[in-house]
């Protein structure tokens, strides 16, 4: 499991510990289509990762940042009327 969302942030689990990362507030449904929202979350993960001591947590946070960037790309494509990259052809 790469991570689990909590009410007030994100918990990243590794073999030795769980690190809770506050992400300021709940995610309203209206922001899931906003590419900047996902880019900001990716930037926050990249900024916080170097402050962690556990290398596994740092790696997981890098993966989460990449996932957020993918969500931003999908949201940008949808907002431009394009299908998400992994959507089946219609």
The first five atom37 places (N, CA, C, CB, O) and aatype in JSON, in Angstrom:
{
  "aatype": [20, 20, 20, 20, 20, 20, 20, 20, 20, 20, 20, 20, 20, 20, 20, 20, 20, 20, 20, 20, 20, 20, 20, 20, 20, 20, 20, 20, 20, 20, 20, 20, 20, 20, 20, 20, 20, 20, 20, 20, 20, 20, 20, 20, 20, 20, 20, 20, 20, 20, 20, 20, 20, 20, 20, 20, 20, 20, 20, 20, 20, 20, 20, 20, 20, 20, 20, 20, 20, 20, 20, 20, 20, 20, 20, 20, 20, 20, 20, 20, 20, 20, 20, 20, 20, 20, 20, 20, 20, 20],
  "atom_mask": [
    [1, 1, 1, 1, 1],
    [1, 1, 1, 1, 1],
    [1, 1, 1, 1, 1],
    [1, 1, 1, 1, 1],
    [1, 1, 1, 1, 1],
    [1, 1, 1, 1, 1],
    [1, 1, 1, 1, 1],
    [1, 1, 1, 1, 1],
    [1, 1, 1, 1, 1],
    [1, 1, 1, 1, 1],
    [1, 1, 1, 1, 1],
    [1, 1, 1, 1, 1],
    [1, 1, 1, 1, 1],
    [1, 1, 1, 1, 1],
    [1, 1, 1, 1, 1],
    [1, 1, 1, 1, 1],
    [1, 1, 1, 1, 1],
    [1, 1, 1, 1, 1],
    [1, 1, 1, 1, 1],
    [1, 1, 1, 1, 1],
    [1, 1, 1, 1, 1],
    [1, 1, 1, 1, 1],
    [1, 1, 1, 1, 1],
    [1, 1, 1, 1, 1],
    [1, 1, 1, 1, 1],
    [1, 1, 1, 1, 1],
    [1, 1, 1, 1, 1],
    [1, 1, 1, 1, 1],
    [1, 1, 1, 1, 1],
    [1, 1, 1, 1, 1],
    [1, 1, 1, 1, 1],
    [1, 1, 1, 1, 1],
    [1, 1, 1, 1, 1],
    [1, 1, 1, 1, 1],
    [1, 1, 1, 1, 1],
    [1, 1, 1, 1, 1],
    [1, 1, 1, 1, 1],
    [1, 1, 1, 1, 1],
    [1, 1, 1, 1, 1],
    [1, 1, 1, 1, 1],
    [1, 1, 1, 1, 1],
    [1, 1, 1, 1, 1],
    [1, 1, 1, 1, 1],
    [1, 1, 1, 1, 1],
    [1, 1, 1, 1, 1],
    [1, 1, 1, 1, 1],
    [1, 1, 1, 1, 1],
    [1, 1, 1, 1, 1],
    [1, 1, 1, 1, 1],
    [1, 1, 1, 1, 1],
    [1, 1, 1, 1, 1],
    [1, 1, 1, 1, 1],
    [1, 1, 1, 1, 1],
    [1, 1, 1, 1, 1],
    [1, 1, 1, 1, 1],
    [1, 1, 1, 1, 1],
    [1, 1, 1, 1, 1],
    [1, 1, 1, 1, 1],
    [1, 1, 1, 1, 1],
    [1, 1, 1, 1, 1],
    [1, 1, 1, 1, 1],
    [1, 1, 1, 1, 1],
    [1, 1, 1, 1, 1],
    [1, 1, 1, 1, 1],
    [1, 1, 1, 1, 1],
    [1, 1, 1, 1, 1],
    [1, 1, 1, 1, 1],
    [1, 1, 1, 1, 1],
    [1, 1, 1, 1, 1],
    [1, 1, 1, 1, 1],
    [1, 1, 1, 1, 1],
    [1, 1, 1, 1, 1],
    [1, 1, 1, 1, 1],
    [1, 1, 1, 1, 1],
    [1, 1, 1, 1, 1],
    [1, 1, 1, 1, 1],
    [1, 1, 1, 1, 1],
    [1, 1, 1, 1, 1],
    [1, 1, 1, 1, 1],
    [1, 1, 1, 1, 1],
    [1, 1, 1, 1, 1],
    [1, 1, 1, 1, 1],
    [1, 1, 1, 1, 1],
    [1, 1, 1, 1, 1],
    [1, 1, 1, 1, 1],
    [1, 1, 1, 1, 1],
    [1, 1, 1, 1, 1],
    [1, 1, 1, 1, 1],
    [1, 1, 1, 1, 1],
    [1, 1, 1, 1, 1]
  ],
  "atom_positions": [
    [[0.85, -1.18, 0.0], [0.0, 0.0, 0.0], [0.89, 1.24, 0.0], [-0.97, 0.0, 1.23], [1.72, 1.41, 0.9]],
    [[0.74, 2.09, -1.0], [1.57, 3.29, -1.1], [1.15, 4.36, -0.11], [1.52, 3.85, -2.51], [1.99, 5.1, 0.38]],
    [[-0.11, 4.45, 0.2], [-0.56, 5.47, 1.12], [-2.04, 5.32, 1.38], [-0.25, 6.87, 0.59], [-2.73, 4.6, 0.65]],
    [[-2.52, 5.97, 2.39], [-3.94, 5.94, 2.71], [-4.36, 7.34, 3.1], [-4.24, 4.92, 3.84], [-3.68, 8.01, 3.88]],
    [[-5.48, 7.78, 2.56], [-5.95, 9.11, 2.89], [-6.61, 9.13, 4.25], [-6.92, 9.61, 1.83], [-7.39, 8.24, 4.58]],
    [[-6.28, 10.13, 5.03], [-6.89, 10.35, 6.32], [-7.77, 11.58, 6.22], [-5.82, 10.51, 7.44], [-7.73, 12.29, 5.22]],
    [[-8.57, 11.84, 7.24], [-9.46, 13.0, 7.22], [-8.67, 14.31, 7.1], [-10.32, 13.03, 8.48], [-9.16, 15.27, 6.49]],
    [[-7.48, 14.36, 7.66], [-6.73, 15.62, 7.66], [-5.42, 15.55, 6.89], [-6.45, 16.05, 9.08], [-4.56, 16.4, 7.07]],
    [[-5.26, 14.55, 6.04], [-4.02, 14.48, 5.29], [-3.77, 13.12, 4.7], [-2.87, 14.87, 6.15], [-4.7, 12.42, 4.3]],
    [[-2.53, 12.75, 4.66], [-2.11, 11.52, 4.03], [-1.23, 10.75, 4.99], [-1.39, 11.79, 2.7], [-0.37, 11.33, 5.65]],
    [[-1.43, 9.46, 5.06], [-0.55, 8.61, 5.86], [0.25, 7.75, 4.91], [-1.36, 7.72, 6.88], [-0.32, 7.09, 4.04]],
    [[1.54, 7.76, 5.05], [2.41, 6.94, 4.22], [2.93, 5.82, 5.11], [3.58, 7.78, 3.59], [3.52, 6.07, 6.16]],
    [[2.71, 4.58, 4.69], [3.11, 3.42, 5.49], [4.37, 2.81, 4.9], [1.97, 2.37, 5.56], [4.48, 2.61, 3.69]],
    [[5.31, 2.52, 5.76], [6.49, 1.76, 5.37], [6.67, 0.66, 6.41], [7.76, 2.68, 5.27], [5.85, 0.53, 7.32]],
    [[7.71, -0.12, 6.29], [7.9, -1.24, 7.21], [7.99, -0.8, 8.66], [9.14, -2.0, 6.84], [7.48, -1.49, 9.55]],
    [[8.63, 0.32, 8.91], [8.92, 0.69, 10.29], [7.96, 1.69, 10.91], [10.28, 1.23, 10.37], [7.91, 1.8, 12.14]],
    [[7.2, 2.43, 10.11], [6.37, 3.46, 10.71], [5.3, 3.95, 9.74], [7.23, 4.63, 11.16], [5.29, 3.59, 8.56]],
    [[4.41, 4.76, 10.26], [3.41, 5.47, 9.46], [3.65, 6.95, 9.67], [1.94, 5.06, 9.85], [3.69, 7.42, 10.81]],
    [[3.81, 7.68, 8.58], [4.06, 9.11, 8.65], [2.79, 9.82, 8.2], [5.29, 9.54, 7.78], [2.29, 9.55, 7.11]],
    [[2.26, 10.7, 9.02], [1.06, 11.46, 8.68], [1.48, 12.81, 8.12], [0.14, 11.63, 9.91], [2.26, 13.53, 8.74]],
    [[0.95, 13.14, 6.94], [1.31, 14.39, 6.27], [0.04, 15.22, 6.12], [1.97, 14.12, 4.87], [-0.83, 14.87, 5.32]],
    [[-0.1, 16.32, 6.86], [-1.3, 17.14, 6.73], [-1.34, 17.81, 5.36], [-1.35, 18.21, 7.84], [-0.33, 18.31, 4.87]],
    [[-2.53, 17.81, 4.75], [-2.68, 18.4, 3.41], [-3.72, 19.51, 3.38], [-3.06, 17.32, 2.41], [-4.33, 19.75, 2.34]],
    [[-3.92, 20.18, 4.46], [-4.8, 21.34, 4.56], [-6.18, 21.11, 3.98], [-4.17, 22.51, 3.88], [-6.43, 21.37, 2.8]],
    [[-7.06, 20.64, 4.81], [-8.47, 20.59, 4.47], [-8.89, 19.39, 3.64], [-8.83, 21.82, 3.74], [-8.08, 18.6, 3.18]],
    [[-10.17, 19.3, 3.47], [-10.77, 18.23, 2.7], [-10.69, 18.53, 1.21], [-12.22, 18.0, 3.13], [-10.57, 19.69, 0.81]],
    [[-10.77, 17.5, 0.42], [-10.74, 17.67, -1.03], [-12.18, 17.78, -1.52], [-10.0, 16.47, -1.72], [-12.88, 16.78, -1.61]],
    [[-12.62, 18.99, -1.85], [-13.97, 19.14, -2.39], [-14.06, 18.47, -3.75], [-14.36, 20.63, -2.49], [-13.08, 18.45, -4.5]],
    [[-15.22, 17.93, -4.08], [-15.4, 17.26, -5.36], [-15.1, 18.14, -6.56], [-16.8, 16.75, -5.47], [-14.69, 17.65, -7.61]],
    [[-15.28, 19.45, -6.41], [-15.09, 20.35, -7.54], [-13.62, 20.5, -7.94], [-15.66, 21.7, -7.22], [-13.35, 20.93, -9.06]],
    [[-12.68, 20.16, -7.08], [-11.27, 20.35, -7.42], [-10.67, 19.15, -8.14], [-10.48, 20.63, -6.18], [-9.58, 19.26, -8.7]],
    [[-11.36, 18.02, -8.14], [-10.77, 16.84, -8.76], [-10.54, 17.03, -10.25], [-11.64, 15.64, -8.52], [-9.72, 16.33, -10.83]],
    [[-11.26, 17.95, -10.87], [-11.07, 18.24, -12.28], [-10.13, 19.4, -12.54], [-12.39, 18.53, -12.91], [-9.94, 19.79, -13.68]],
    [[-9.54, 19.94, -11.49], [-8.64, 21.1, -11.61], [-7.19, 20.62, -11.65], [-8.86, 22.08, -10.43], [-6.67, 20.16, -10.64]],
    [[-6.52, 20.73, -12.8], [-5.14, 20.27, -12.91], [-4.2, 20.92, -11.9], [-4.63, 20.52, -14.3], [-3.29, 20.27, -11.39]],
    [[-4.42, 22.2, -11.59], [-3.52, 22.89, -10.67], [-3.6, 22.31, -9.26], [-3.85, 24.38, -10.64], [-2.6, 22.26, -8.55]],
    [[-4.78, 21.87, -8.87], [-4.94, 21.24, -7.57], [-4.0, 20.05, -7.44], [-6.4, 20.79, -7.35], [-3.3, 19.92, -6.43]],
    [[-3.96, 19.17, -8.47], [-3.11, 17.98, -8.43], [-1.64, 18.35, -8.55], [-3.5, 17.01, -9.55], [-0.79, 17.71, -7.92]],
    [[-1.32, 19.36, -9.33], [0.08, 19.8, -9.43], [0.58, 20.34, -8.1], [0.23, 20.87, -10.53], [1.72, 20.1, -7.71]],
    [[-0.29, 21.08, -7.4], [0.08, 21.6, -6.08], [0.34, 20.48, -5.08], [-1.02, 22.53, -5.54], [1.29, 20.55, -4.29]],
    [[-0.49, 19.43, -5.12], [-0.28, 18.29, -4.23], [1.03, 17.58, -4.56], [-1.46, 17.3, -4.33], [1.76, 17.15, -3.67]],
    [[1.32, 17.45, -5.86], [2.58, 16.82, -6.27], [3.77, 17.64, -5.77], [2.65, 16.68, -7.82], [4.75, 17.08, -5.28]],
    [[3.67, 18.95, -5.89], [4.75, 19.82, -5.42], [4.94, 19.68, -3.92], [4.47, 21.29, -5.8], [6.07, 19.68, -3.42]],
    [[3.84, 19.57, -3.19], [3.93, 19.42, -1.73], [4.62, 18.11, -1.37], [2.52, 19.48, -1.09], [5.46, 18.08, -0.47]],
    [[4.29, 17.03, -2.07], [4.95, 15.75, -1.81], [6.45, 15.84, -2.09], [4.32, 14.64, -2.67], [7.26, 15.35, -1.31]],
    [[6.81, 16.48, -3.21], [8.23, 16.62, -3.56], [8.96, 17.5, -2.54], [8.38, 17.21, -4.97], [10.13, 17.26, -2.24]],
    [[8.29, 18.52, -2.01], [8.91, 19.4, -1.04], [9.08, 18.71, 0.32], [8.09, 20.68, -0.88], [10.07, 18.94, 1.01]],
    [[8.13, 17.88, 0.7], [8.19, 17.22, 2.0], [9.11, 16.0, 2.01], [6.8, 16.79, 2.41], [9.69, 15.67, 3.04]],
    [[9.26, 15.35, 0.88], [10.04, 14.1, 0.82], [11.44, 14.24, 1.4], [10.14, 13.63, -0.61], [11.85, 13.37, 2.18]],
    [[12.21, 15.28, 1.06], [13.57, 15.36, 1.6], [13.64, 15.54, 3.12], [14.29, 16.5, 0.95], [14.7, 15.36, 3.72]],
    [[12.52, 15.89, 3.74], [12.52, 16.07, 5.19], [12.33, 14.76, 5.94], [11.44, 17.05, 5.6], [12.46, 14.72, 7.16]],
    [[12.02, 13.7, 5.21], [11.79, 12.39, 5.82], [13.12, 11.66, 6.04], [10.84, 11.54, 4.94], [14.07, 11.85, 5.28]],
    [[13.16, 10.85, 7.08], [14.39, 10.11, 7.4], [14.39, 8.71, 6.82], [14.57, 10.04, 8.9], [15.46, 8.15, 6.55]],
    [[13.22, 8.14, 6.62], [13.12, 6.76, 6.13], [13.16, 6.76, 4.61], [11.81, 6.1, 6.64], [12.31, 7.37, 3.97]],
    [[14.13, 6.08, 4.0], [14.24, 6.05, 2.54], [13.0, 5.48, 1.86], [15.45, 5.25, 2.13], [12.66, 5.89, 0.75]],
    [[12.33, 4.52, 2.5], [11.11, 3.97, 1.92], [10.02, 5.03, 1.81], [10.61, 2.78, 2.75], [9.3, 5.09, 0.82]],
    [[9.92, 5.86, 2.81], [8.91, 6.93, 2.8], [9.24, 7.92, 1.68], [8.85, 7.65, 4.18], [8.34, 8.39, 0.98]],
    [[10.5, 8.25, 1.52], [10.92, 9.17, 0.47], [10.54, 8.62, -0.9], [12.44, 9.43, 0.54], [10.03, 9.34, -1.75]],
    [[10.78, 7.33, -1.1], [10.43, 6.7, -2.38], [8.92, 6.71, -2.58], [10.96, 5.25, -2.43], [8.44, 7.01, -3.67]],
    [[8.16, 6.38, -1.54], [6.7, 6.38, -1.66], [6.17, 7.77, -1.97], [6.06, 5.85, -0.37], [5.24, 7.92, -2.75]],
    [[6.76, 8.77, -1.36], [6.32, 10.15, -1.61], [6.63, 10.55, -3.05], [7.0, 11.12, -0.62], [5.86, 11.28, -3.67]],
    [[7.75, 10.09, -3.59], [8.06, 10.37, -5.0], [7.04, 9.69, -5.91], [9.5, 9.88, -5.35], [6.62, 10.27, -6.92]],
    [[6.64, 8.48, -5.57], [5.61, 7.79, -6.35], [4.27, 8.53, -6.27], [5.44, 6.34, -5.86], [3.57, 8.67, -7.27]],
    [[3.94, 9.0, -5.08], [2.7, 9.77, -4.92], [2.74, 11.05, -5.74], [2.46, 10.1, -3.44], [1.75, 11.42, -6.37]],
    [[3.88, 11.73, -5.74], [4.01, 12.96, -6.54], [3.8, 12.64, -8.02], [5.41, 13.6, -6.33], [3.12, 13.4, -8.72]],
    [[4.37, 11.55, -8.5], [4.18, 11.16, -9.9], [2.71, 10.83, -10.17], [5.06, 9.94, -10.24], [2.19, 11.19, -11.23]],
    [[2.05, 10.16, -9.23], [0.62, 9.87, -9.4], [-0.2, 11.15, -9.45], [0.12, 8.98, -8.26], [-1.12, 11.26, -10.26]],
    [[0.12, 12.12, -8.6], [-0.59, 13.4, -8.63], [-0.36, 14.11, -9.97], [-0.14, 14.29, -7.47], [-1.28, 14.73, -10.5]],
    [[0.85, 14.03, -10.5], [1.12, 14.65, -11.81], [0.29, 13.96, -12.9], [2.63, 14.57, -12.15], [-0.21, 14.62, -13.8]],
    [[0.15, 12.64, -12.81], [-0.7, 11.92, -13.77], [-2.15, 12.37, -13.65], [-0.59, 10.41, -13.56], [-2.83, 12.54, -14.66]],
    [[-2.62, 12.55, -12.42], [-3.99, 13.05, -12.24], [-4.14, 14.45, -12.82], [-4.36, 13.05, -10.75], [-5.18, 14.78, -13.4]],
    [[-3.12, 15.28, -12.67], [-3.16, 16.63, -13.24], [-3.26, 16.57, -14.76], [-1.92, 17.45, -12.82], [-4.02, 17.31, -15.38]],
    [[-2.49, 15.68, -15.36], [-2.53, 15.53, -16.83], [-3.9, 15.04, -17.28], [-1.44, 14.55, -17.3], [-4.44, 15.53, -18.27]],
    [[-4.45, 14.08, -16.57], [-5.79, 13.58, -16.92], [-6.83, 14.7, -16.79], [-6.17, 12.38, -16.02], [-7.69, 14.85, -17.65]],
    [[-6.74, 15.47, -15.7], [-7.7, 16.57, -15.5], [-7.55, 17.61, -16.6], [-7.49, 17.23, -14.11], [-8.55, 18.13, -17.09]],
    [[-6.32, 17.91, -17.0], [-6.09, 18.89, -18.07], [-6.67, 18.4, -19.38], [-4.58, 19.18, -18.23], [-7.29, 19.16, -20.13]],
    [[-6.48, 17.12, -19.67], [-7.03, 16.56, -20.91], [-8.56, 16.62, -20.89], [-6.56, 15.1, -21.11], [-9.19, 16.99, -21.89]],
    [[-9.15, 16.26, -19.75], [-10.62, 16.31, -19.66], [-11.14, 17.73, -19.8], [-11.1, 15.71, -18.33], [-12.16, 17.95, -20.44]],
    [[-10.44, 18.7, -19.2], [-10.91, 20.08, -19.28], [-10.79, 20.63, -20.7], [-10.12, 20.96, -18.31], [-11.47, 21.6, -21.05]],
    [[-9.95, 20.01, -21.52], [-9.82, 20.41, -22.93], [-10.68, 19.55, -23.84], [-8.37, 20.33, -23.36], [-10.54, 19.61, -25.06]],
    [[-11.57, 18.74, -23.26], [-12.48, 17.92, -24.04], [-11.85, 16.67, -24.61], [-13.03, 18.73, -25.14], [-12.44, 16.02, -25.48]],
    [[-10.66, 16.31, -24.15], [-9.98, 15.11, -24.62], [-10.2, 13.96, -23.65], [-8.48, 15.38, -24.81], [-10.41, 14.2, -22.46]],
    [[-10.16, 12.74, -24.13], [-10.28, 11.62, -23.19], [-9.01, 11.47, -22.36], [-10.57, 10.3, -23.94], [-7.92, 11.89, -22.77]],
    [[-9.16, 10.89, -21.19], [-7.96, 10.58, -20.38], [-7.1, 9.61, -21.19], [-8.34, 9.96, -18.95], [-7.63, 8.84, -22.0]],
    [[-5.8, 9.63, -20.99], [-4.88, 8.83, -21.8], [-5.18, 7.35, -21.75], [-3.48, 9.07, -21.36], [-4.96, 6.65, -22.74]],
    [[-5.66, 6.85, -20.63], [-5.9, 5.42, -20.52], [-7.36, 5.05, -20.71], [-5.43, 4.93, -19.18], [-7.75, 3.93, -20.38]],
    [[-8.18, 5.97, -21.23], [-9.58, 5.66, -21.48], [-9.71, 4.8, -22.73], [-10.4, 6.96, -21.62], [-8.97, 5.0, -23.7]],
    [[-10.63, 3.83, -22.72], [-10.82, 3.03, -23.92], [-11.41, 3.87, -25.04], [-11.73, 1.83, -23.62], [-12.16, 4.81, -24.77]],
    [[-11.07, 3.55, -26.29], [-11.63, 4.33, -27.41], [-13.14, 4.2, -27.45], [-11.04, 3.86, -28.75], [-13.69, 3.16, -27.09]],
    [[-13.81, 5.27, -27.88], [-15.28, 5.22, -27.95], [-15.76, 5.1, -29.37], [-15.88, 6.46, -27.31], [-16.97, 5.05, -29.61]]
  ]
}
